[in-house]
């Protein structure tokens, strides 16, 4: 049996959620489980992290999948809904919805149900992707508050550069948000719940914590910062991708390996063939030298990644066919592998394919 496996650690999930609460002790936690919980399995993660105050998804179908799996905690749809029919279903299921454009306000105003539905009004404080400008937000807020369907109203924004600790962008965004929050709070004659902080905000920008925080990548044991490791942040990897050596070959100095002969042995050496490839979600553009753990020893990837196999330079390491290989996870951060592949850990976690066997620890 092919041994490409994806292990998911429930213990690590619990640990990382505790780190969220330690970093933001006064905030409620909206645990992000969009994109199938960053490839970890949305239902599994939501069941494991049932002590979360709610869960965040990208769109309606992801929210419905959680309900179908028996998840009853509050669910917020961060892209909102895109038709009156979707608004009807969101209200019927009790989901909270983000409103970031005028058309979505019309869905609130026209929905046949009487509600209530809790609404997050999204403010564009500098990301310039989704949301109302601070100038347009006052009228949007008034219309949302007047809609008979509306239950509670919260304010939400998204940081563009919270992972860049020396960037002034985040402080500017927090300032714009807080100023508008005061204006809208007076207009609504009550304090408005707020949500600003993603993983980077939770860990580095305490002024952003507010009523709700939205941890994503840190829940899964990766760092949101290029210059700080997950281990330094006290995070544990949840996903471990493993396989085994299916062949060991001896190469002489000057002999190449793999498609295109992109790597040539500089000495006589032993090459291990690992049963994993881009067909399993391992990044095709991982460079020569990308680390792989073979029976706990770090060896370099050599040659091009193919669909079903990668090759590593074993040197004199005394291992043979069947040796266990860790591609990322326990002992080898996905952040490190991602850097060698010219991407980010988020992408690695999300791209593991269905042909890899799943295990839950």
C-alpha positions, 0 to 999 in steps of 0.5 A: 500500500502506498504510504503517503499520509496526512496526520491531523493532531487534535491535541495541537489544535487545542494547544493553538486555540489556547495560545489564541486565548492567551494572546487575546484574553478578553476577546471572543474567538471566531475560529476560521475554518474556510477552505476546508479548515485550511485543508485540515477538514472543516467538520473535524476542526469545528468538532475538535474546537467546539469551545470556540465562540463561533466559526468563520467561513468564506461563503454559504456552501461552507456554512451549510456543510458545517450544519450538515456535519452537526456543528451548531455553534454560531457561523459567520459568512465572511464574503456574505451572500450573493442573492436574495435566495442565499440571504433567505437560507442564511437567515433560516439557518441562523448564520451571521452575514458580512455585508460589504457592498450595497447590493447585499443591503438590498438583500437584507431589505427585500428578504421575505423572512422577518429575521433576525439575522446578525450582520457584520458591516465590513469597513474598507480601512486600507485593504481596498478589496471588500468593504464600504469606505469610511465615508460610505459606511455611515449611510450603509449602517443606517440602512442596515439598522433600519432593515426589519431583518437585522438583529445585531450589527457589528463592525469588521475590517481586514488588515493588509499588512499586519504580518509586516511588523515595521509597516505603518499600515496596520496602525493607520487601519486601526485608527481609521476603524476606531474613529468610524466606530465612535461615529457609528456607535453614537449613531446607533446609540450603543457600543458596536461589537468589532472584529479586526484581528487576524492571526498576525493582529492577535499576536502582534497588534493588541490594540486590534483585539476588540470584541472578536478575533479571527485566528486562521493560520495560527490555529493550524500551527504556522506563523503569520510572520516571515521573520518569526517561527511558529515554534518561537510563537508557541504554536504546534503543527496540526498537519503532518504530511509523511510518506516512505522511501520506495527505492534507494539508488547509488549515483556516481559523481556527475550523474543527474536525477529527475526530469530535465537533469536539473541536479547533478551529483557532485560526489558519489552518493545515495538517492532516496525516492519518496512516494509523494509528488505534486499529485499529492499536493507537494509543491512542484516548484520546491527547489533543490535543497528543500529540507525533508526529514528521513527517519528524523534526519534532515536531507535535501530534496534534489531534482524536479518534483514529479507527479508521484515522486520526489528524490532526496540526497541521502549521502551516507545516511544508513536508511533503506526502502520503507524509511519514514519521511516527513515532508512537513509538520512534526519536526519540519515547519510548513513555513520552511518548506513553503519558503523553499518553494516560493510560496506560503504555508497557507497554500501548502496546507490547502493543496494536499489532495484527496489521494493522500490517506488521512489519519487523526491523532 
